Amino acid sequence: MAKQSTGYTALQLSLHWLIVLLVLFQLIFGEDMGQYNDTLSSGQDVAPLLTGYYLHLGVGIAILVLTVFRFGLRLVLGVPASVPGPALQVRAGEALHYLFYLMLIVTPVTGLLAQYVDIETFGEIHAVNKPVFIILILVHAAAALYHHYVLKDSTLRRMMVPGSN
């Protein structure tokens, strides 16, 4: 169980938003890796695709490292208590956060395993993660907007301002 804090630190918030940007980059430009692998397996020249290949690989590794670091900070520094609400809503929010952490670790790991161990098995698992991420992001964003505009609570503010609770 994560330690309790009075608000997210500037470092925790910076890591959150940096990871958001990196994930969006991967979702938008991630197809370059598939094109690279298809071109490689067909025996064609992959040189024109190397920039996309290395960017996808590097950004994926960065997401993995930053996520592990962020989760470690969560355990050490804690997180603010969930905004009060119906038990089901609070549990759903907590479950969504842990599902994000799981996806932010599993996705880069399966991508690496696809590249270096077995592209068929792990590549398929890795590819399924894209629509899952899109659904999670849409649910997460909708929930944040619901909290801000309908419930008018501090959920969104505390993800923008360090120390807000």
ABEGO torsion letter per residue (X at the ends): XBBBBAEBBAAAAAAAAAAAAAAAAAAAAAAAAAAAAAAAAAGBBAAAAAAAAAAAAAAAAAAAAAAAAAAAAAAAAEBBBBBBEBAAAAAAAAAAAAAAAAAAAAAAAAAAAAAAABAAAAAAAAAAAAAAAAAAAAAAAAAAAAAAAAAGBAAAAAAABBGBX
